[in-house]
Amino acid sequence: MNSQDYMKMDDDYAAHTYDPIKVVVERGDGVWVYDVEGHRYLDCLSAYSAVNQGHCHPHIIEAATAQMHKVTLTSRAFYNDQMGPFLKQLCELTGYEMALPMNSGAEAVETAIKAARMWGYRAKGVAHDQAEIIVCDGNFAGRTITLISFSSEKAYKADFGPLTPGFKSIPYGDADALAAAITPNTVAFLVEPIQGEGGVNVPPAGYLRRVADICAANNVLFMADEIQTGLGRTGALLACDHDGVRPDVVTLGKALSGGFYPVSAVLADQRVLGLFRPGDHGSTFGGNPLASAVGRAALDVLVDEGLVERSREVGAYFKGRLERLESDHIVEVRGKGLLIGVELDVPARPYCDDLRDAGILCKDTHNTVVRFAPPLVITKEQVDWAMERIGPILSNGKR
């Protein structure tokens, strides 16, 4: 079958919840993917930052394959020999005392919300069912009913009510708005250090430090959604590290498995996650042996290959080259590390289609932003190869 056959099959049998770039990927290797006709593309999306370690990394393949020959799933009804070592490795790397493993990023954020509300009732003393969580306009945490309930995008909520109460939204990047919004019932502030789906929005310098201080002064949990920004994507292990802040709760996912398997986790200290009791939460697949083995290998690659440093260095180089483009339509180039957004004053999708035709795969976000987020294994030479193709398309307003 050719690309048209596969796309038609998807359109015929899959619910139309996406509008994909028209390419049918058959295989991947490092920063490259290949379609069913054999055409090669530089992946500048990394499955929304899930493939930080590059496609089909051999170390992760080896760990996954070895575990598949042993045992893949036990459920949390029993212990297994992979989850403990995985969570120990994750906690030691990030500096937190405990972790709660889940599967998708949305599940991790849902779990963090439950943890915050539980902490509010059991530790802070908020009256039952009165806990409130503050979020930011432009956020994106997933597609569950609770997560869309605090989205500021009306389209995400249309026809899905009734929605989950208990959330208050404030402008992103405005620490004064956070201070003004806190009440005695506020249990947490949930924020993305950089808003990815919202358009690669970077807050003002010092913002995260200020909101961390505000939360601490008001006995409010500072919760960072690092599912897209974490594990090296922005040139630091966690994006919050750029401001030297340590959130009370962190959610991780995506690159936690190197793109091999859904693996996510909530990180916090004993004072928060230690409040959970048997029966308070659970997941059949969360922390399963296969996921844990894959997660251990993904973290190994991140550390052993120096991908955090690579992201910082190559990301600055890539961003610098994009900033030097001359175009009638480029409004701003922003981002950190290898999470870069080019905002246009026209719709971005046609440019993404042109980039695909030139061998670059990326995806528009927030209508007018072209996001460039290649695997962290990318080299400066590969960036140069990409810029030879990106430049003519984005420069001088050409289309």
C-alpha positions in Angstrom: 0.0 0.0 0.0 1.1 3.6 -0.5 0.7 6.7 1.6 -2.7 7.6 0.2 -4.0 4.1 1.0 -2.9 4.3 4.6 -4.3 7.8 5.1 -7.6 6.8 3.6 -7.8 3.8 6.0 -7.1 6.1 8.9 -9.8 8.5 7.8 -12.3 5.6 7.3 -11.8 3.8 10.6 -10.3 6.3 13.1 -12.4 8.9 14.9 -11.5 12.3 13.5 -9.9 13.8 16.5 -6.7 14.9 14.7 -5.8 16.7 11.6 -2.4 15.2 10.9 0.3 16.5 8.6 0.0 14.4 5.4 2.9 11.9 5.8 2.8 8.2 6.7 5.8 7.3 8.8 7.1 3.7 8.6 10.3 3.8 10.6 12.6 6.0 12.6 16.3 6.2 13.5 17.7 8.9 15.7 16.5 12.3 14.4 15.2 10.8 11.1 12.0 9.2 10.1 11.0 7.6 6.8 7.7 7.3 5.1 6.3 4.2 3.3 7.7 5.4 0.0 11.2 5.7 1.5 11.4 9.5 1.7 13.6 10.7 4.7 12.5 13.6 7.0 14.1 15.3 9.9 11.7 15.0 12.9 11.3 18.4 14.5 8.4 17.4 16.7 9.7 14.4 18.6 6.2 13.1 19.2 5.5 16.2 21.2 8.8 15.8 23.1 8.3 12.1 23.9 11.3 11.0 21.7 14.0 13.1 23.4 16.4 10.2 23.2 15.9 9.8 19.4 13.8 7.2 17.6 14.5 3.5 18.4 17.5 4.1 20.6 19.3 0.7 20.8 19.9 0.8 24.6 16.1 1.2 25.2 15.3 -1.4 22.6 17.6 -3.9 24.4 16.1 -3.2 27.8 12.5 -3.4 26.5 13.2 -6.6 24.6 14.9 -8.3 27.5 12.0 -7.4 29.8 9.5 -8.7 27.3 11.1 -12.1 27.6 10.7 -12.1 31.4 7.4 -10.5 32.5 5.5 -7.4 31.2 2.6 -6.9 33.7 1.9 -8.0 37.2 -0.5 -5.2 38.3 0.1 -3.4 41.6 -1.4 -6.3 43.4 2.1 -7.7 43.6 5.6 -6.3 43.7 7.9 -6.6 40.7 11.7 -6.4 40.5 11.7 -3.3 38.1 9.5 -0.6 39.6 11.5 0.0 42.8 14.8 0.4 41.0 13.1 2.7 38.4 11.6 5.0 41.0 14.8 5.0 43.0 16.7 6.1 39.9 14.1 8.7 39.1 14.0 10.2 42.6 17.7 10.3 42.9 18.1 12.0 39.6 15.4 14.7 40.3 16.0 15.1 44.1 12.5 14.0 45.3 11.7 11.6 48.0 8.8 9.7 46.4 7.2 9.0 43.0 3.9 7.7 41.9 4.0 5.9 38.5 1.3 6.2 36.0 1.0 5.8 32.2 0.0 8.9 30.2 0.8 12.5 31.0 -2.9 13.3 31.5 -3.0 10.6 34.1 0.0 12.1 35.9 -1.7 15.5 36.0 -5.0 14.0 37.2 -3.0 12.2 39.9 -1.3 15.4 40.9 -4.6 17.1 41.3 -5.9 14.3 43.5 -2.7 14.6 45.6 -3.1 18.3 46.0 -6.7 18.1 47.0 -5.9 15.3 49.5 -3.0 17.3 50.9 -5.4 20.3 51.3 -7.9 18.3 53.3 -5.5 16.0 55.3 -2.6 18.4 55.9 -3.7 22.0 55.4 -7.2 21.6 56.9 -9.3 23.0 54.0 -13.0 22.2 54.5 -14.3 19.2 52.7 -15.0 19.6 49.0 -13.8 23.3 49.1 -10.3 22.9 47.7 -9.3 25.2 44.9 -6.5 24.9 42.4 -5.2 27.9 40.5 -4.1 27.4 36.8 -3.0 29.7 34.0 -4.8 30.9 30.8 -3.4 29.1 27.8 -2.6 25.9 29.7 -2.7 22.4 28.2 -2.7 19.3 30.4 -4.6 16.7 28.5 -8.0 15.8 27.3 -9.8 14.2 30.2 -13.0 15.9 31.5 -11.2 17.3 34.6 -8.2 18.6 32.5 -10.4 20.3 29.9 -12.4 21.8 32.7 -9.7 24.3 33.5 -8.6 24.9 29.9 -9.2 28.4 28.6 -9.8 27.1 25.1 -13.6 27.0 24.6 -13.3 24.5 21.7 -11.8 21.9 24.1 -14.9 22.1 26.4 -17.7 22.4 23.9 -20.3 19.6 24.2 -18.4 17.9 27.0 -20.1 19.3 30.1 -20.9 19.3 32.9 -17.3 20.1 33.8 -15.3 19.6 37.0 -15.4 22.5 39.4 -12.6 23.7 41.7 -10.3 25.6 39.4 -9.5 29.3 38.9 -7.5 30.6 35.9 -5.2 33.6 35.9 -3.0 35.2 33.2 0.2 33.3 32.5 3.4 34.9 33.6 1.7 37.3 36.0 2.9 36.6 39.6 0.8 39.5 41.0 -2.3 37.8 39.6 -1.4 34.6 41.5 -0.9 36.5 44.8 -4.3 38.2 44.3 -6.1 35.0 43.5 -5.1 32.9 46.5 -7.7 32.3 49.2 -7.8 30.2 52.3 -9.2 27.3 50.2 -6.3 27.4 47.6 -4.4 24.2 47.8 -2.1 24.4 44.7 -0.9 26.4 41.8 -0.5 24.3 38.7 1.7 25.8 35.9 3.8 24.8 32.9 7.3 26.4 33.1 7.0 27.0 29.4 3.6 26.6 27.7 4.2 24.2 24.8 0.7 23.7 23.2 -0.2 27.2 24.1 2.4 28.5 21.6 5.8 27.9 23.2 5.2 30.8 25.7 8.1 31.6 27.9 7.3 33.5 31.1 9.2 36.6 32.2 12.6 36.1 33.8 12.2 35.4 37.5 8.5 34.4 37.2 8.9 30.9 38.5 11.0 32.0 41.5 8.4 34.6 42.4 5.4 32.2 42.2 7.4 29.6 44.2 7.9 32.2 46.9 4.2 33.3 46.8 3.1 29.6 47.2 5.5 29.0 50.1 4.3 32.1 51.9 0.7 31.1 51.6 1.0 27.3 52.3 0.0 26.5 48.7 1.6 23.6 46.7 3.7 24.8 43.7 3.0 22.1 41.1 5.0 22.2 37.8 3.7 20.3 34.8 7.0 19.2 33.2 5.5 16.6 31.0 6.6 18.3 27.8 9.4 20.6 29.2 11.1 18.0 31.5 14.0 15.6 31.0 16.2 17.9 29.1 13.9 19.4 26.5 14.7 23.1 27.5 18.4 22.6 28.2 18.0 21.8 31.9 16.9 18.5 33.5 13.7 20.3 34.6 12.6 23.6 33.1 12.2 24.9 36.6 15.9 24.5 37.1 16.5 27.6 34.9 15.0 29.7 37.7 16.6 27.6 40.5 13.3 26.6 42.0 12.2 23.3 43.3 8.4 22.7 42.9 6.5 20.8 45.6 5.0 18.5 43.0 6.3 17.7 39.5 4.6 15.7 36.7 6.7 13.9 34.2 5.8 11.8 31.1 6.6 11.6 27.4 10.4 11.3 27.3 10.3 9.3 30.5 10.1 6.2 28.2 12.0 7.6 25.2 8.9 7.2 23.1 8.7 3.4 23.6 5.8 3.1 25.9 3.4 5.3 28.0 5.2 6.0 31.2 4.5 9.0 33.5 5.0 9.8 37.1 4.2 12.3 39.9 7.2 13.4 42.0 7.0 15.0 45.5 8.3 14.5 49.0 6.9 12.4 51.7 4.7 15.2 53.1 2.6 15.1 50.0 2.8 11.6 48.4 3.2 10.0 51.8 -0.5 10.9 52.5 -1.8 8.3 50.1 -3.2 5.2 51.6 -4.0 1.8 50.0 -7.1 2.2 47.9 -6.8 6.0 47.5 -5.4 5.7 44.0 -4.3 3.0 41.5 -3.5 1.9 38.0 -3.3 -1.6 36.6 -0.5 -0.7 34.2 1.2 2.1 36.3 4.7 1.0 37.3 4.5 -2.3 35.4 7.8 -4.2 34.8 8.0 -3.4 31.1 7.4 0.3 31.7 9.9 0.4 34.5 12.6 -1.3 32.5 12.0 1.1 29.6 12.0 4.1 32.0 15.3 3.0 33.6 16.9 2.7 30.1 15.5 6.1 29.0 17.0 7.8 32.0 20.3 6.0 31.4 20.5 7.4 27.9 19.6 10.9 29.1 22.4 11.0 31.6 25.1 8.8 29.8 24.8 10.7 26.5 24.7 14.2 28.1 21.5 15.0 26.4 20.6 17.9 28.8 23.8 19.6 27.9 23.3 18.8 24.2 19.9 20.4 24.3 21.2 23.6 25.9 24.1 23.9 23.4 22.4 22.9 20.2 19.2 24.6 21.1 20.9 27.9 21.5 22.6 27.4 18.1 19.3 26.4 16.4 17.4 29.3 18.0 20.1 31.7 17.0 20.0 30.7 13.4 16.2 31.0 13.4 16.4 34.5 14.9 18.7 35.6 12.1 16.1 34.8 9.4 14.6 37.9 7.7 10.9 37.6 7.0 7.9 39.8 6.6 5.8 37.3 8.6 8.0 36.3 11.6 6.8 38.1 14.7 9.0 36.4 17.3 11.3 33.4 17.9 11.1 32.2 21.4 11.9 29.1 23.6 14.7 27.4 25.6 16.9 24.5 24.7 15.3 22.5 21.9 11.8 23.8 22.5 11.5 26.6 20.0 8.5 28.4 18.6 8.5 30.7 15.6 5.4 32.9 15.8 4.0 34.2 12.5 1.4 36.9 11.7 -0.3 34.4 9.4 -1.5 30.8 9.9 1.4 28.4 10.4 -0.1 25.2 8.9 0.7 26.0 5.3 4.3 26.5 6.3 4.4 23.2 8.1 3.1 21.6 4.9 5.9 23.3 2.9 8.5 22.2 5.4 7.2 18.6 5.1 7.7 18.8 1.3 11.3 20.0 2.0 12.0 17.1 4.4 11.3 18.7 7.8 8.5 17.4 10.0 7.0 19.9 12.4 3.5 20.9 13.6 1.8 24.1 14.0 0.5 25.0 17.4 -1.9 27.8 18.6 -2.7 28.5 14.9 0.2 30.9 14.2 3.3 29.2 15.8 5.6 26.7 14.1 7.2 24.6 16.8 10.7 23.1 16.3 11.5 20.4 18.9 13.8 17.8 17.4 15.2 14.8 19.4 17.9 15.9 21.8 20.4 13.8 20.0 20.5 16.2 17.1 23.8 17.7 16.1 24.8 21.2 14.9 25.5 19.7 11.5 21.9 18.4 11.3 20.6 21.8 12.3 22.6 23.2 9.4 21.0 20.7 7.1 17.6 21.7 8.4 18.2 25.4 8.1 19.1 25.0 4.4 15.5 24.0 4.0 13.8 26.0 6.7 15.4 29.3 5.7 14.0 29.6 2.2 10.5 28.7 3.4 10.3 31.1 6.4 12.5 33.9 5.1 11.2 37.0 3.3 7.6 36.1 3.7 7.8 33.5 1.0 5.3 30.7 0.6 
